[in-house]
């Protein structure tokens, strides 16, 4: 596959692999810096690997004396031991939106490119801590599912598929987006996922509806979900633009956002939609991590998930 002219408009496998060196300084684990957006969420079912304290109980014949809790034993006068359980592997699934509404960007990169970068950085971070990572990639026509793996070769395989799907995006005559594709991708996940997964949903949430929320709620009963909400700053502040040229692939139209309050109406609609999505997710204790297109993705993830203050 030939590399596209600009990795701001399209991405490529080389660019996604290169992001491996930026995948640090943040974590999806429940233990978080107080400045992390994930700080204070309910204790996760997902613990990673190692030993985790399970309970304190009376000593039983055959218990390892090294697990004796001498402080409790001395206080109660009866021998007590601390019981530990081995923590389990944590499979992760990244769901990545590459539909037509993601093919938009006003300053630095397209939302579709940023979504691919969030997925790549997430994949490299998950592999770094020794967990498995899989993906569901979807656009307006199809979904591609990849089971979780620790194999770098297989991860590079689906990152290549993601880059190919990204490069298929274009504004062509007669092409339209499928708002139902979001719920369809979530439905595919629900039919194949087990328990104790971490799901990272990466989308602008175009097509968000009651069905999508219902599926997410069902998945979240036995799994953790984190939503990366991708947006472009112009969507929030379109009134600052002097003139805009919009196209359906066949015709172009120049619009002045100040005429008839078009800019203000668009901003109000965008803010209302964004607040609606965030409000419903947070009401069900599902964290939302906004990611915008004008700042490097790795900086945003370190700031929002690692609690680091990133200097401009």
C-alpha positions in Angstrom: 0.0 0.0 0.0 1.5 3.4 -1.0 1.8 5.9 1.8 -0.7 8.7 1.4 0.5 12.2 0.8 -0.3 13.5 4.2 -0.8 11.5 7.5 -3.0 14.4 8.7 -5.8 13.4 6.2 -5.0 9.7 6.0 -2.9 7.4 8.2 -0.7 4.5 7.3 0.7 1.4 9.1 4.2 3.0 9.5 2.6 6.0 11.3 0.6 3.8 13.6 3.6 1.6 14.4 5.7 4.7 15.1 3.2 5.7 17.8 4.5 2.8 19.9 7.2 5.1 21.2 4.6 7.5 22.6 2.5 4.9 24.4 3.6 5.7 27.9 2.7 7.9 30.9 -1.0 6.8 31.2 -3.0 3.7 32.3 -6.4 2.2 32.0 -6.1 0.5 35.4 -8.4 1.5 38.2 -5.6 2.9 40.3 -5.2 6.4 39.0 -3.6 9.7 39.7 -6.0 12.1 41.3 -5.8 14.3 38.2 -6.8 11.5 35.9 -10.3 11.4 34.4 -10.6 7.8 35.6 -9.8 8.8 39.2 -12.5 8.0 41.7 -14.5 5.6 39.4 -15.9 2.5 41.0 -13.4 -0.3 41.7 -12.8 -2.2 38.5 -13.3 -5.9 38.2 -10.1 -5.8 36.1 -7.0 -6.1 38.0 -4.2 -7.1 35.7 -1.8 -9.8 36.8 0.0 -10.3 40.1 -1.3 -10.9 43.6 -4.3 -9.1 45.0 -5.5 -9.1 48.6 -8.7 -11.1 48.9 -9.6 -11.5 52.6 -8.5 -11.8 56.2 -9.5 -15.0 58.0 -8.6 -17.3 60.8 -5.5 -19.5 60.5 -6.2 -23.0 59.2 -3.8 -26.0 59.5 -1.7 -26.1 56.4 -1.8 -22.3 55.8 1.6 -20.7 54.9 2.9 -19.1 58.0 4.4 -16.3 55.8 0.9 -15.0 55.2 0.2 -14.5 59.0 -1.0 -11.1 59.8 0.8 -10.6 63.2 -0.9 -7.2 63.9 -4.4 -8.7 63.8 -3.2 -11.9 65.5 -1.7 -9.9 68.4 -4.8 -7.6 68.7 -7.4 -10.5 68.7 -5.3 -13.2 70.4 -6.2 -15.6 67.6 -4.1 -16.4 64.6 -5.2 -14.7 61.4 -3.8 -15.0 57.8 -4.0 -12.7 54.8 -5.4 -14.5 51.8 -4.2 -13.4 48.3 -5.6 -14.4 44.9 -3.8 -14.5 41.7 -5.0 -11.7 39.4 -6.2 -12.6 36.0 -5.3 -11.6 32.5 -7.1 -8.6 31.2 -8.2 -8.8 27.6 -8.9 -5.4 25.9 -11.1 -4.7 22.9 -10.7 -1.4 20.9 -13.8 -0.5 18.9 -12.7 2.0 16.2 -15.1 4.2 14.2 -14.1 4.9 10.5 -17.4 6.1 9.1 -17.9 9.1 6.8 -18.7 11.7 9.6 -15.2 10.9 11.1 -13.7 12.2 7.8 -13.6 15.7 9.0 -10.9 18.0 10.4 -10.4 21.8 10.4 -6.9 22.4 11.7 -4.5 19.5 12.3 -5.9 16.0 11.6 -9.1 14.3 10.5 -11.2 12.7 13.3 -10.7 9.4 11.5 -6.9 9.7 11.8 -7.1 10.7 15.5 -9.4 7.7 16.2 -6.9 5.4 14.5 -4.1 6.9 16.6 -6.0 6.4 19.9 -6.5 2.8 18.9 -2.8 2.3 18.0 -1.5 3.9 21.2 -4.0 1.9 23.3 -2.8 -1.3 21.6 0.9 -0.6 22.2 0.2 0.4 25.8 -1.8 -2.8 26.4 1.0 -5.0 24.9 3.5 -3.2 27.0 1.8 -4.2 30.3 1.5 -7.8 29.1 -2.3 -8.0 28.4 -4.1 -9.0 25.2 -5.6 -6.6 22.7 -8.2 -7.1 20.0 -10.3 -4.9 17.9 -13.6 -4.3 16.1 -13.1 -1.9 13.2 -16.2 -0.6 11.5 -17.2 1.9 8.8 -20.5 2.5 7.0 -20.5 -0.8 5.2 -18.8 -3.5 7.3 -17.3 -4.6 10.6 -14.0 -6.4 11.1 -13.5 -8.3 14.3 -10.1 -9.4 15.7 -9.8 -11.5 18.8 -7.5 -10.3 21.7 -3.9 -11.4 21.4 -0.4 -10.7 22.7 1.1 -11.2 19.3 2.8 -8.1 17.9 2.5 -9.5 14.4 -1.3 -9.9 14.7 -1.7 -6.5 16.2 0.3 -5.0 13.3 -2.0 -7.0 11.1 -5.2 -5.3 12.3 -3.5 -1.9 12.5 -2.8 -2.4 8.8 -6.5 -3.2 8.3 -7.4 -0.1 10.2 -5.1 2.0 8.0 -6.7 0.4 4.9 -10.2 1.2 6.2 -9.0 4.8 6.9 -7.7 5.2 3.4 -11.1 4.1 1.9 -12.7 7.2 3.3 -13.6 9.9 0.7 -16.4 12.3 -0.1 -17.8 10.7 -3.3 -21.1 11.2 -5.1 -23.9 9.1 -3.7 -22.0 8.0 -0.7 -23.8 8.3 2.6 -23.1 7.4 6.2 -24.9 4.7 8.2 -25.9 6.0 11.7 -27.0 2.4 12.7 -23.4 1.1 12.2 -22.4 2.2 15.8 -25.1 0.0 17.4 -24.3 -2.8 14.9 -20.6 -2.8 15.9 -21.6 -2.9 19.6 -24.0 -5.7 18.9 -21.2 -7.7 17.3 -19.1 -7.1 20.4 -21.9 -8.1 22.8 -22.4 -11.4 20.9 -18.7 -12.4 21.2 -17.4 -10.8 24.4 -17.0 -12.7 27.7 -16.6 -11.3 31.2 -13.9 -9.1 32.7 -12.9 -7.4 29.5 -11.9 -3.7 29.1 -13.7 -2.1 26.1 -12.3 1.1 24.7 -14.9 2.7 22.3 -13.4 5.3 20.0 -15.9 7.3 18.0 -17.6 10.6 17.5 -20.8 8.8 18.5 -22.7 9.7 15.3 -25.9 7.7 15.4 -26.0 7.5 19.2 -29.4 6.2 20.2 -31.3 4.2 22.8 -30.3 0.9 21.2 -26.5 1.8 21.4 -27.0 2.8 25.1 -28.9 -0.4 25.8 -26.1 -2.6 24.4 -23.4 -0.6 26.2 -25.3 -1.0 29.5 -25.6 -4.7 28.9 -21.8 -5.1 28.2 -20.9 -2.9 31.2 -22.6 -5.3 33.6 -19.7 -7.7 33.4 -17.0 -5.6 31.8 -15.4 -2.2 32.0 -16.0 0.4 29.2 -14.1 3.6 28.5 -15.4 5.9 25.8 -13.0 8.1 23.8 -15.2 10.8 22.3 -13.5 12.2 19.2 -14.3 15.8 18.1 -12.9 18.7 16.2 -12.6 22.2 17.8 -14.5 23.8 14.9 -17.6 21.7 15.8 -17.6 23.5 19.1 -16.7 27.0 17.8 -17.8 27.2 14.2 -18.8 30.8 14.5 -15.2 31.9 14.5 -14.8 30.8 10.9 -15.4 33.5 8.2 -16.6 31.3 5.4 -16.9 27.6 5.0 -17.1 25.4 1.9 -19.1 22.2 2.3 -19.5 19.5 -0.2 -21.4 16.3 -0.8 -18.8 15.1 -3.3 -20.7 16.5 -6.3 -21.6 20.1 -5.3 -19.9 22.7 -3.2 -21.5 25.4 -1.2 -19.9 28.3 0.5 -21.5 29.2 3.8 -21.1 32.2 6.1 -21.7 30.9 9.7 -22.9 34.4 10.7 -25.8 34.5 8.3 -29.1 33.7 10.0 -27.3 32.5 13.1 -26.2 29.3 11.3 -23.0 29.0 13.4 -24.7 29.5 16.7 -27.4 26.9 15.8 -24.8 24.4 14.7 -22.8 24.9 17.9 -25.9 24.6 20.1 -26.8 21.3 18.3 -23.3 20.0 18.7 -23.1 20.9 22.4 -26.5 19.4 23.0 -25.6 16.1 21.3 -22.2 15.9 23.1 -23.8 16.7 26.5 -26.5 14.1 25.8 -24.0 11.3 25.1 -21.7 12.2 28.0 -24.6 12.6 30.4 -26.1 9.2 29.6 -22.8 7.4 29.8 -21.8 9.1 33.1 -25.2 8.4 34.5 -24.2 4.7 34.1 -20.7 5.3 35.5 -19.0 4.9 32.1 -16.0 7.2 31.8 -15.8 9.5 28.8 -12.4 10.8 27.6 -12.8 13.6 25.1 -10.1 13.7 22.5 -9.8 16.5 20.0 -8.0 16.8 16.6 -5.7 19.8 17.1 -3.4 18.4 19.8 -1.1 15.3 19.7 -3.1 12.3 20.9 -0.3 10.9 23.1 -0.2 14.3 25.0 -4.0 14.2 25.5 -4.0 10.6 26.8 -1.1 11.3 29.2 -2.9 14.4 30.5 -6.3 12.8 30.9 -5.5 9.3 31.8 -2.1 9.7 33.5 -2.8 13.0 35.3 0.3 14.6 33.7 0.3 18.3 33.0 1.5 18.5 29.4 3.2 21.8 28.6 2.5 23.4 25.3 
